[in-house]
């Protein structure tokens, strides 16, 4: 028997998203979410390989390091922390706030301005 679910993401305006998600650029979050959920039953590592290669300018070693890197430590915010083995998880096993941290891991924090 296979269980399934439908997930709906409603994106906030950029200024609200910035305040709520500590500087993650909305376009980057959307990109990580789309790539992560694009193919069923793939681990996060396999889903994000192409994106990692792109961000690392095709350097396979650097992309591999990114895909197995340790999560950014977030003190006192347990629900936002990525599990140490985040790359072995499937997209449906990661919480929305953990996707924010995954985006920060890939793209870094973003200084917000109205034009972004």
C-alpha positions in Angstrom: 0.0 0.0 0.0 1.3 3.4 -0.9 0.4 6.6 1.0 0.6 9.9 -0.8 0.0 13.5 0.1 -0.5 16.8 -1.7 1.7 19.7 -0.5 0.8 23.3 -1.3 3.3 26.1 -0.7 2.0 29.6 -0.5 4.9 32.1 -1.0 4.8 35.3 1.1 5.8 38.7 -0.3 9.6 39.1 -0.3 9.7 41.5 2.7 7.6 39.1 4.9 9.6 36.1 3.7 12.8 37.9 4.6 11.6 38.7 8.1 10.2 35.2 8.7 13.1 33.2 7.1 16.1 35.3 8.1 17.4 36.6 4.8 16.8 33.7 2.5 16.2 35.0 -1.0 12.7 33.9 -2.1 13.9 32.8 -5.6 16.5 30.6 -4.1 14.1 28.9 -1.7 11.7 28.3 -4.5 14.4 26.8 -6.6 15.5 24.4 -3.8 11.9 23.4 -3.2 11.2 22.8 -6.9 14.3 20.8 -7.5 13.8 18.8 -4.3 10.2 17.7 -5.0 10.7 17.4 -8.8 11.3 13.7 -8.8 9.6 11.3 -6.4 11.5 8.9 -4.2 14.9 10.6 -4.6 17.1 11.6 -1.8 17.8 15.3 -1.3 21.4 14.6 -2.4 20.3 13.1 -5.7 17.7 15.7 -6.3 20.1 18.6 -5.7 23.1 17.2 -7.6 22.6 19.3 -10.7 22.0 22.5 -8.7 25.1 21.9 -6.6 27.2 21.4 -9.8 25.7 24.6 -11.2 26.5 26.6 -8.0 30.1 25.1 -8.0 30.7 26.0 -11.6 30.9 22.4 -12.7 33.5 21.4 -10.1 32.4 17.9 -9.1 34.6 17.7 -6.0 33.2 21.0 -4.7 29.7 19.9 -5.5 30.1 16.6 -3.7 31.5 18.4 -0.7 28.5 20.7 -0.7 26.1 17.8 -1.0 27.5 16.1 2.1 28.5 19.2 4.1 27.4 19.7 7.7 24.4 21.9 8.3 24.8 25.4 9.6 24.4 25.4 13.3 21.3 27.3 14.5 21.4 27.8 18.3 18.2 27.4 20.3 16.0 26.7 17.2 15.6 23.0 17.1 12.8 22.9 14.5 15.0 24.8 12.0 18.1 22.6 12.3 18.9 20.3 9.5 19.6 16.7 10.6 23.3 15.8 10.3 22.4 13.3 7.6 20.1 15.7 5.7 21.5 14.5 2.3 20.2 11.0 2.9 16.6 12.2 3.6 13.8 12.5 1.0 12.2 15.9 0.5 9.0 14.9 2.3 11.1 14.1 5.4 12.4 17.7 5.7 10.3 20.4 7.4 9.6 23.8 5.7 11.9 25.6 8.1 14.6 23.0 7.4 14.3 23.8 3.7 15.1 27.4 4.6 18.3 26.2 6.3 19.1 24.0 3.3 18.7 27.0 1.1 21.1 29.0 3.4 23.6 26.1 3.1 23.5 26.2 -0.7 23.2 29.9 -1.3 24.3 31.6 1.9 22.3 34.4 3.7 21.0 37.2 1.6 21.1 40.9 2.5 17.6 42.0 1.7 16.6 45.0 -0.3 13.3 46.0 -2.0 14.6 45.2 -5.5 15.3 41.5 -4.8 
